[in-house]
C-alpha cells in the first residue's frame, strides 16, 4: 500500500495516539485527529475539532458502555465527549489498532476499551498490542489470538493508552515499518 493513499484516524492524546500520529507523519500518511474544544492533545496534525452537533452523532449511553465493559465510567460531559471522539475514530476507520492491556474479561483497559468494544460491535478487524504481555493479539469474533499484524486498509485507527511504555512505542513503529516499509 502506498502511504500517500492512507489516512490514520486518531485522537492525538499523549501516549499511544501521539506515537501513532508521529509514526504516520514519518511515513507520509494523512491524519485526521478528532478532538473537541478544550481537549488537550499532544499530536495536532490534521486536527478536526468536532462541533456539539457532531459529537451527538457519536453519543452512547454510559450505562450501556459500563455494562458492556463490566466497569463504571464517570458520568461527566467531558468523559462523554471523549467516548464520542473515539466513536468517530473507529467509525471512520476500517481497521483498528490499539496499544494497551487486555483484561481477563476480554475487554481493553480504560476509556480506550470503548474503541475496542465498538470495533467488535461493528465487526471491524481489531488488533491490540498488550504492553504487559509484550505482543499483538487479534480479536477473532470469539477470543483473542496472537498475531503479527500488518495494516491492510488505507483507512485505519491508531489509539490506546496514555501510559505508553517503550515496548508499546516500539510495537507502533514496527507495525508501520511492516506495513509501509522503512
C-alpha positions as CSV (number, residue, x, y, z in Angstrom):
1,X,0.0,0.0,0.0
2,X,1.2,3.5,-0.8
3,X,1.3,5.6,2.4
4,X,0.1,8.6,0.4
5,X,-3.2,6.8,-0.1
6,X,-3.7,6.2,3.6
7,X,-5.3,8.0,6.5
8,X,-4.8,7.5,10.2
9,X,-7.8,8.3,12.4
10,X,-6.8,9.1,16.0
11,X,-7.3,11.4,18.9
12,X,-3.8,13.0,19.3
13,X,-3.6,12.4,23.1
14,X,-0.4,11.9,25.0
15,X,0.8,8.3,24.7
16,X,-0.2,5.8,22.1
17,X,-2.3,8.2,20.0
18,X,0.6,10.8,19.8
19,X,3.0,7.9,18.9
20,X,0.7,6.6,16.2
21,X,0.5,10.2,14.8
22,X,4.2,10.7,14.8
23,X,4.8,7.4,13.1
24,X,2.2,8.2,10.5
25,X,3.8,11.6,9.9
26,X,7.2,9.9,9.4
27,X,5.6,7.6,6.8
28,X,3.8,10.5,4.9
29,X,0.4,9.2,5.9
30,X,-2.5,11.7,6.2
31,X,-4.1,12.1,9.6
32,X,-7.5,13.1,11.0
33,X,-7.1,13.9,14.7
34,X,-10.6,14.1,16.2
35,X,-10.9,16.3,19.2
36,X,-13.3,18.8,20.9
37,X,-13.0,22.3,22.2
38,X,-11.0,22.3,25.5
39,X,-9.5,18.8,25.0
40,X,-5.7,18.9,25.4
41,X,-3.9,17.0,22.7
42,X,-0.2,16.3,22.1
43,X,-0.1,15.5,18.4
44,X,-2.1,18.1,16.5
45,X,-1.6,17.2,12.8
46,X,-4.8,17.0,10.8
47,X,-6.9,18.3,13.7
48,X,-10.7,18.1,13.3
49,X,-12.5,19.8,16.1
50,X,-15.9,18.3,16.4
51,X,-18.9,20.5,17.0
52,X,-21.6,19.9,19.6
53,X,-23.9,18.6,16.9
54,X,-21.2,16.3,15.5
55,X,-20.4,14.9,19.0
56,X,-24.0,14.0,19.5
57,X,-23.8,11.6,16.5
58,X,-21.3,9.6,18.5
59,X,-23.3,9.6,21.7
60,X,-23.6,6.4,23.6
61,X,-25.2,5.6,26.9
62,X,-22.7,5.5,29.7
63,X,-24.9,2.8,31.4
64,X,-24.6,0.7,28.3
65,X,-20.8,1.1,28.0
66,X,-20.4,0.4,31.7
67,X,-22.5,-2.8,31.4
68,X,-20.8,-3.9,28.2
69,X,-17.3,-3.4,29.7
70,X,-18.1,-4.7,33.2
71,X,-16.9,-1.5,35.0
72,X,-18.1,2.0,35.9
73,X,-17.2,5.1,34.0
74,X,-17.5,8.7,35.2
75,X,-20.9,10.3,34.2
76,X,-19.5,13.6,33.1
77,X,-19.9,15.7,30.0
78,X,-16.1,15.6,29.4
79,X,-15.9,11.8,29.5
80,X,-18.9,11.5,27.2
81,X,-17.1,13.8,24.7
82,X,-14.0,11.5,25.0
83,X,-16.2,8.5,24.1
84,X,-17.8,10.4,21.3
85,X,-14.5,11.3,19.7
86,X,-13.4,7.6,20.0
87,X,-16.7,6.7,18.1
88,X,-15.5,9.0,15.3
89,X,-12.1,7.4,15.1
90,X,-13.5,3.8,14.9
91,X,-16.4,4.7,12.7
92,X,-14.2,6.3,10.0
93,X,-11.6,3.5,10.1
94,X,-11.8,0.0,8.6
95,X,-9.1,-1.5,10.8
96,X,-8.4,-0.7,14.5
97,X,-5.0,-0.8,16.2
98,X,-4.9,-0.3,19.9
99,X,-2.0,-0.3,22.4
100,X,-3.0,-1.0,26.0
101,X,-3.9,-4.0,28.1
102,X,-6.4,-6.8,27.5
103,X,-8.2,-7.7,30.7
104,X,-9.4,-11.1,31.8
105,X,-12.9,-10.4,30.6
106,X,-11.6,-9.8,27.1
107,X,-12.2,-6.1,27.2
108,X,-9.4,-3.5,26.9
109,X,-8.5,-1.3,29.9
110,X,-9.6,2.3,30.2
111,X,-11.6,4.6,28.0
112,X,-9.7,3.1,25.1
113,X,-11.6,-0.1,25.8
114,X,-14.7,1.6,24.3
115,X,-13.0,1.9,21.0
116,X,-12.1,-1.8,21.0
117,X,-15.6,-2.8,22.0
118,X,-17.1,-0.5,19.4
119,X,-14.8,-2.1,16.8
120,X,-16.1,-5.6,17.9
121,X,-19.7,-4.4,17.6
122,X,-19.0,-3.1,14.1
123,X,-17.2,-6.3,13.2
124,X,-14.1,-4.4,12.2
125,X,-10.6,-6.0,12.3
126,X,-9.3,-5.3,15.8
127,X,-5.7,-5.6,16.9
128,X,-4.4,-4.9,20.4
129,X,-0.8,-4.7,21.5
130,X,-0.8,-5.8,25.1
131,X,2.1,-4.0,26.8
132,X,2.1,-6.3,29.8
133,X,2.2,-9.5,27.6
134,X,4.5,-7.7,25.0
135,X,2.6,-8.9,22.0
136,X,-0.1,-8.3,19.5
137,X,-3.5,-10.0,19.7
138,X,-6.3,-10.2,17.1
139,X,-9.9,-10.4,18.0
140,X,-11.4,-13.4,16.1
141,X,-15.0,-12.6,17.0
142,X,-14.9,-15.0,20.0
143,X,-11.4,-14.8,21.5
144,X,-8.0,-13.1,21.3
145,X,-5.4,-14.8,19.2
146,X,-1.7,-14.0,19.0
147,X,-0.6,-12.4,15.7
148,X,1.8,-10.1,13.9
149,X,-0.5,-7.6,12.2
150,X,0.1,-5.6,9.0
151,X,-2.1,-2.6,8.1
152,X,-4.0,-3.7,5.0
153,X,-6.7,-1.0,4.6
154,X,-5.9,2.6,3.7
155,X,-8.3,3.9,6.5
156,X,-7.1,2.8,9.9
157,X,-7.4,3.9,13.5
158,X,-4.5,4.1,15.9
159,X,-5.4,4.6,19.6
160,X,-4.6,3.4,23.0
161,X,-3.2,4.1,26.5
162,X,-1.9,7.5,27.7
163,X,0.7,5.4,29.6
164,X,2.8,4.2,26.7
165,X,5.7,2.0,27.5
166,X,8.9,1.6,25.4
167,X,7.6,-1.8,24.1
168,X,4.3,-0.1,23.0
169,X,6.2,2.6,21.2
170,X,8.4,0.0,19.5
171,X,5.3,-2.0,18.5
172,X,3.7,1.0,16.8
173,X,7.0,1.8,14.9
174,X,7.4,-1.9,13.9
175,X,3.7,-2.1,12.7
176,X,4.2,1.0,10.5
177,X,7.5,-0.4,9.1
178,X,6.0,-3.8,8.4
179,X,3.0,-2.1,6.7
180,X,4.7,0.6,4.8
181,X,8.5,-0.1,4.7
182,X,11.3,2.0,6.2
